[in-house]
């Protein structure tokens, strides 16, 4: 007489609810990684190795950031502060890229990108490459350093 086959045991992820083998195809894979490392290390051995390397990097960064100084001051980099007349303090702004989407008429949109020049990007070259990549019109609007922008016309 033939024996009945054993049912297959499936391990379901405690975060996303998918079978553990399919977590990498879900949208929450980054959230699932710690659970997978702890509960299913044999399914994703690369994650275990990567987690060990990240932990080692964090420890190395902490060791590099600590130092011994005789005057008791911290080794953290100080923010650049500019003193204005009257004792007011003006902090230097951090460079950032701002992407805005504006609607004109009903279905037409314009996407503007501000702040690329602060990272050393040539706006003319960027407009040509991005215009070809997204198959759209692209133009550069010159202005003060923080107000120069790259514009894309979407249809």
Phi, psi and omega in degrees: 000136184283142179278149177284137179291147178289143175291148181280130177270124181248131177267118179263142181293137179282350182261306186258341178089355175286160167300145187303330180292339185255004180301325183295342180266354179276170182279344183253033184299323180296325178286331182282337187306311180298321179295318180294320179297321182281319189257337181220062182292337181285337180283323182232076181294334179295325179294322180294317179295316180297318179296321177295321179292320179296319179297318179295321179295320179297317179296318179296319178296319179296320180293322180290327183282342179270142177211162179254125178234147184281336183267000174081010180274153181281159183265008182287143179292137181273144177288146178284125182239134179249127180269128178259162177301142181093004177085004179286148181247131178242118178276146178285131182285144177281140178292137179213157178255130180245126179246123181237145177240118180249141178259133173233145190055219184261309186250354183272140181229152174234127177255126178246141179238118181244144173098003180292327183293339178289342179257013176083018179271131175279120187295324180295315179294319180295321181294321179295311183292316181290325177297320177288322182297316184259007177048063181209168176283140180223139179218160180248130176251115182278149178190197174301161186310323181272351184252354175297140183215160179250127185241138177238133177262121179255145178249000000 
